[in-house]
């Protein structure tokens, strides 16, 4: 494929400019109504002038019509006063008047070219039927009027008899109207040009002013992106720019938090993996420096080394689980699972651990629940929560697991009577490698990854997990999972 030239790309980019479109819109909104209004006014003037000219001529023709009947012009075909009147009217309006009798013969033509000729036209025929017809020809610039010459006679019984004696066919020029219209068009065009120039300045200024906050916003975001500034971006000129600023600050804070979390995660992983290795090396070096170490000491140290290996293995296993949780939800293996049976099976496996801590486990089932979930990951969720409730419990404490459901979600509540979680730690317990009590966690074998894995599994199922706790009173985790998993 041929590569698009850079100059074409630049022009395409310009066409996508908000500044350009604001300029075009403001300019068009101001200029188009002016042009339309001027055209409407011009057309209105022309129609009004033609109507007035037509009415004036019609009135003059009515007067002449009465004179034609009075002087019996159609019969004698001669009258100096009538001829003078017709000539004056023809000259005044730069037009032509034809007087036509009942035989369709032209008895008078002010131009003198059609005298005594027969004329047949649609307008004349309609006029003989009593219609007065007027037409305006804007192409050739004239008004044509066909008017019947009507004689009204009062009969003995008082009724009026009307008789059409002939027709007056008149054509008058509209040059004066057109000249005036042309002058007005020139004035209108000049005004439109001036308006266009003013609108050009206004539209350009407005587009620059309106887009200036966006430019400042872009500059501020670029500075933050390049690392030149660390302060929050805030452009409050418009509500939209303020919201964009807030959204960017939120995303930036989230990205910074993720970056800090990633760095902390790498540091924690390095530390957590290095600690057992260091312990094993210390134990091994201690054995190597003792040439005649007793067998009991070897067994003790090798037992400690085995424990450290188990601890390292657990950390690695949890890390692998967490990596799997970070993959897309298409990795879920959804099937129909009996949640009641699953919880009973998990609690059965964990009860020996609870007995060692003198912790009693109780399962409360509010109803039978069947859901479409990934059985392995939901098992991990329940196991992690119950196992933590046992590990961080007090002697002779208790753990209750409650299962309930509505028409859309099923809910698992894991409540214990343990040591609780301080308020300042509540926002961090789902972070990787975070421990509320690090020394106590290391004693009982915690890696700080269990709740992070749990939260990831719940989110993959489009569910939610909420924690409530009081120090020395206990902790309650509430998990809500949709009964039916829907792919987005």
N, C-alpha and C positions, 0 to 999 in steps of 0.2 A: 504493500500500500504506500501511496505517496504521502510524505509527511506534510502536514499543514504548515505553511509559511508563518514565521513569527509575526509578521505585520497583520496577517488575518486574525491570528489569535489575539493580538492586542486590540483590534477593532471589536472582536466578539466580547472581550472582557469589558470594553467601554460600554457596549450595549447592555451589559448586565449591571451597570453602575446605578445605584440607588439615587445618586446625585443627579445623573442624567435624566432618569425617569421623573424625579421630582420637578426638575426644570421643565421637562416637556409637559407634564400634567398641569403645572401652574400656568405656564404660557398658553396652553390650549384652552384651559378653563376660562382664562381672561379674554383671549382673542376670539375664539369661536362664537360666543354669544354676541360680541360686538359686530362681527361680520354678518351673522344671521339677522340681528336686529336692524342693521343698516339696509339689508336686502328687503326685509319685511316693510320697512318704512318707505323705501323707494317704490316697491310694488303697490303699496297702499296709496301713495301719492298719485301714481299713474292711474290707478283705477278710479280714484276720487276725481281727478281732473277730467278723465274721460266721461265719467257719469255727469259731472257738472256741464261739460261742453255739450253732451247729448241732450240734457234737459233744457239748456238754453236754446239750442237749435230747434228742439221739438216745440218749444213755446213760440219761437219765431214762425215756425211752419204753420202752427195753428192759426196765428194771426193772418198770415198770407192766405191760408186756406179760406178763411172767412171773407177776405177781400176778393179772392177769385170767384166766389159764389155771388158776392154783392155786385161785382162788375161784369158778371156772366162771361168771364174770361175764356172759359172752355168753349163757349158758343161763338164769340166774335174773334177770339185769338189775338186780341190787340187791346192794350191799355198802357198808356205811357206811365201812369203811376205804378201799375203792377210791375211792368218791366223794370222800372227804376228800383223798386223795392227788391225784386229778385236779384238784380245786378248788385245792389248794395250788400245784400246778405251774402251773395256768392263771393264778393270781393273781401268782405269783413272776415269771413272764415276760410278764405282761400279754397273755396269749394266749387261744386257744380250742382245745379238744380235742373231737374227734368220734370216738366208737367205733362202727364200722360192722360189722354181722354179715354172714354169707354171703349173705343175701337182699338186701344193699345197703341195709338199713334202719338208720337211726341209732338205736342203743340208748342212747347217752349223748351229750349236748351240754352242755358246761359253761356255755354261754350260755342253754340251755334253749329256744332258738327253733326248732330243727330236730328235736326229739325225735320218734321214730317215723316220720320222713319217709324217703322213698327218695332216695338220692343217687347219681348216676351221673356220673363225671368220668374223664378220661384218667388222672389220677394214681391214683385208686382202682382202676381196672381193672388198671393196671400193678402196683400193690401186691398185688392178688390173684394176680398171676402170680409173686410172690416178690421183686419189686424194691422197694428202699427209695429213694425219690426226695426230694430236697431242692431247693428253689428260693428264690432271694433276689430280692425285688422292691424295688429301690432307689427306685422312684418313689413307691410307697405306703408303703414302710418296714416290711416284714414278711418273716419267713422261714416257708416252708411245707414241712412234712415229711409224707410219706406212708409209713407203715411197716406191713408185714404182721404180724399176730399169729399166730405159728407155734407149734404144739404138737408136740413131739418125743416119740415113743414108741419104746421099745426092744422089739423083737420077740423071740420065743423063740430064733430063730437068731442073735441078737446084732446084727442090723442095726437101724438107726435109721430110723423112718418119720416124715417131717415132714408136718404137715397145717396148712393155713392156715385159721384159724377166723374171721378177720375182719381189719379194717384200722383203724389209728389215723391220723386226719387231723388234723394240728396246725398252727396258725398262731400265731406269736408276734411281738410287736412288736419293732422295732429302734430305738425312740425313744431309749433310753439310749445306744445306739451312735451314733446321729445327733447327739444332744446333745453327746456327748464330741467327735465329729468336728467339729462346728460351733465348739466352743470352741478346738480345736486349729487350725482354719482361721483363727480370729480372731488367735490368737497368731502363726501363720505369716504372716498378712497384715501384722501389726505389725512382725515381724522383717524382712519384705521391704521395707516402707517405710523402716525404719532403714537397711537395706543400700543401698537406692536413694539415700538422702541421702548416705551415706558414699561410694558410688560416684560420685555426682554431683560431689562435691568432688575425689575422686581423679582422675576423668576430666578435669575442667576443669583441674586443676593439671598433670596429665601432658601434656595437649594443649598447654598454654602452654609447659611446659618443653621438650617435644620439638620444637616449632616455633620456639623462640627462636633457635637457630642459623641457621635459614632466614631469619628476619627480619633478623638481623645481616648475613647474607650479602647479602640484598637491599639493605639500607641501604648496605653497603660498595660494592656494584656501582653503586648509584645515585649515590653520591658520586664515584666514578671517572668515571661517564658524564657527570655535570654539571661535571666538572673541578675538584671541591673537593679531590680527593686524587689522587696519582699513584703511591702505593705499591702494591705487589701486594696483591690481595685474598687473604686466607687465613683461613678459618674451619675449625678442625681438630676441632670437637666430635664430628663423625661422619665415618666414612670417606666417605660420600656427599657431605657438604658440602666435605670436603677435595678430593675429585675435581672437584666443580663449580668450586671456587675455582681449581684448577689449570687446568681447561679454559677458564675465563673469562680467566685470566691469559695463557694461550697465545693465545687469540683476540685479546685486547686487544693483546698484543705484536705479533701478526701485523698487526692493523689499524694500529697505530702505525707499524710498519715500512713498510706499504703507503703510509700517508700521507706519511711521510718520503721514501719512494722517489718518490712522485708529485711532491712539491715539488722534490726533487732533479732529477727527470726534466724538469720544466718549466724549471728553472734551466739544466740542461745543454742542452736544446733551444734555449733563448734564446741561450745562449752559442755553441753550435755554429753556429747560423744567423747570428748577428751577426758572428762572426769573419770569414767570407769577405766579407760585405758591407762590413765595415770595411776589409779589405784592398783591395777593388775601389775604394772611395771614395778611399783614400789614393793608389792608382795613378792614378785619374782626375784627382784634384786636382793631382798632380805634373805631369801632362801639361798641364793647363789653365794652370798658372802659368808654363810655359815657352812663350814666344811662338814661338820659332824652333827647336823641338825637332827633332832629326834623325829621318828616317824609321826608322832602325834602332832608335831608342829607342821610337818609337811601336809598332813591331812587337814589341819585347821586352815592353813594358808590356801591350799588348793580349793577348799570349800568356799573361802572368801573370793578366790579368783572365779570360781563357778558362778557365784552370786552376781559378781560384777559383769560376767559374760551374759547372764540371764537379763540383767538390767539393760545392758547395751542392746541385746536382741529385742527387748520390749520397746525401747526407744525407736529402733529402726523399723519395727513392725508398725508402730503407731505413725511414724513418718510416712511409710508407704500407704497406709490407710488414708492419711490426710491428703496425699497426692492424688489418690484415686477419687476422693471426695471432691477435689478441685476440678475434676473433668466435667464435661457437659452432662446434662441429665439424660442424654441418650444412652449413657452407660447403665442406667437403671434397668434391672430385670423385674418388670412388673408382673405380679401374679395375684391371684385371689388368696388371701391369707386370713386364717382364723386368729384374730388378735388375742382372744381369751386364751386359747391353747398355747399360743406363742409366749405369752407372759408367764403362764404357769410353768412351762418348760424352762424358761430362763430363771425364774425364782427357785425352781428345784435344783438347778446347778449352783446357784449362789447361796443357798441355805447353809451348806457346810462352812463357808467362809463366815457367814453371819453368826453361826454357833460359836466359832472360835472367839468372836468379839462379844459374845453374849447379847447379840442383837436379834430382836424378833422381827420377822417379816410377815406382813399381812397383805393379802390380795383382796380387793373389794371390786367386784364386778357388778356394775349397775344394769348391764344388759349384754346380750350376745352381740359381738361386733365382728363383721367380716368386711375387709377393705382390700382395694387394689393397690398394693405397695411392693417395694423391694424387700423381701423377707430378711435378707442378710443385713441390710443397712438399718432397718427398723429394729432388728435384734441387737445390733451394735448400740443403737440409741438407748434402748431399755437397759441393756447390760451396763453401759457406762454410768447411767444415772443411778441405778440401784447399787452398783458396786461402789460408787462414790458415797452414796448415802450410808453404806455399811462402814467403809473405811474411815469416814470423818464423823462417825457417830460416837456417842458416849457408851460406856459399859452399861449393860442392862437397858440400852436404848431400844428404839423401835423404828421400823421403816414400813410405811403403808403405800401400796401401789393401787390407785383407783382408776378404773376404766369406765368411760361413759361415752355417749355419742348422741348426735342429733341427726337431722336429715342430710347434713352436708359434711360434717367433720366427726372424727372420733378424738377423744381427749384422754391422755394418760397423765395422771398426777402422781409424782413421786415425792412424798413428804417424809422427813426424818426428824429425829429429836437430837441432832448432833450439835457441833460446835458453832455452826452458823457462819455467815460471811459478813465481814465488816462493810459498812455502807460505802466507804471509799473504794472498795474492791469490786463492787457490783457491776460496774461498767467494763471491767477488764477480764472477768472470769472466762469469757469465751475466746480470749486471745491465746495464741499458741505459746506454750511454755510458761504461761502465767500461773503462779501459785500464790494462794492467799497466805499460807504459812509454809515457806520453802523448806525449813528444817523438818517439819512434821511430814510434809509430802515426800521428802526423800526417804524418811524412815519407813513409810508404808509403801514405797515403791512407785509413787506417782511420777509421771513424765511431764505433766502439764499440757498434754495434748488431747486428753479424753473429751473435755467439753467442746473443744474446737472441732473435733471429729463429729461429735453429737450434733452440734449446730449445723455443720455442713450437710449432714445426712437429712436433717429436718428441712433445710432450705431446698435441697434437691427435690423433696417431695412437695414443695410449695406450701410448707406448713410454717408454724411459728413455735418458738420456745420462750417462756417467760419464767423468771426466777423471783421468788420472794424469800427474804431471810432476816433473822434477828440473831445477833451474837448470843451464844449459849442457850438459845431457844430452839433452833432448828432451821431447816431450809426446805422450801417447796418448789419443785420444778413442774411446770405445766406445759405439756406438748400438745399441739393441735395439728392434726394431719387430715387432709381431704380423704373422704371415703373412696373417691374415684380419682385416679391420677389423670390429668388432662394435659396433653402436650401443647405447649403454646404455639 
